[in-house]
Amino acid sequence: MSVFYEYLEENKAKIKDQLLQLVKAESPSHRKDKVDECGVILKEIFQNNLNGNWQLQEFENSNAGNHLLFSLKEDSNKPRFLFLSHFDTVWEVGALPIVEKGDDIYGPGIFDMKAGLLSSIWAIRSLQQEYTELPFSPVFLFTSDEEVGSTTSRKLIEEVAQTCDAVFVMEPPVSGTFALKTERKGVGRYTLSVKGVSAHAGNHHEDGVSAIHELSQQIIKLEQLTNYEQGTTVNVGVIRGGTSSNVVSAAAEAEIDFRVTSHGEADKIIKALESLSPFNNAAELAISGELNRPPMEKSEKSVRLYQKALLAGKRLGIELQEAKAGGGSDGNFTAALGIPTLDGLGIPGDGPHAIHEHIHFDRFSERSALVAELCLELSNS
Ligand SMILES: [Zn+2]
């Protein structure tokens, strides 16, 4: 068994204690005050765990929590590995209790992804027990708005990733499995607004142009773009419109989420959305939105990185698997830039964004040791 695994197992109580501190510091994306409070605890945990001359850069945001970037002060020619994590969650404060059941721990954001974040810190700590000087230079980026589309962090993620040789995304593995994520769908978010003409539903129905009627027809057309074989889905998840049942509606809108596995499909869907035309020429359409995350497609570089992970797994006596994920992560940005990216290195469990969100804490040491072994495997090549 790996020395890192043994070291991590010996420190299980300390790890659990830090994990619970992080989870108790609840951090819903839209609560800057809470996210920053969690950031304070995160900084403490980081500094208490790791030796070395770390430089902390804090990127302030007025509406989102601050992003935290830790890197080593000494400039070196060693390969730079980026550990990418977010510490915001989808949970309102107090919405989900923290409960331990056997080897599992339930709590808000524990699976997605505070346990994975902590695992990257402990992977480096376990390496520091063995090496006074690491054969690579670790860089940690902790962001605060992944769950709401990474609006304020995207640029920073891209900039930092471009200075690195590989990116390890500490998001959890596919729910209920140990599988790493080597492909992720791209995600687009659009809003379709329809402008009609209001009229009294009784006296002047024929003078009205129903925005709701028009939108309904558009929705059917939109959802026909779904193609499961291609892995493309177009989902209208929210609709709004109208003011009263006795009024022909003057306005209506739909929120659209689409997912694609390739850039080609993304272009196709975007083109379809941007060329929508009204069924009733008296109605007006307006479409807005963007491809929020480009698809993370398999590349030669990412395959090589995954193969290194397989070797690292062998040293621990585990056989890894890979999988495609339907959800996007910040790894989509770095992969799209051509930087070797491996996602899903976090802690196994289940229930992301669901009330049964939990991790298998008994697998923490194994996963964290895997990251340590992977760093060595990659620096030696
Ligand atoms: Zn996440």
Residues whose N, C-alpha, C, O or C-beta is under 5 A from the ligand:
A	BS01	ZN	D112 M113 E171
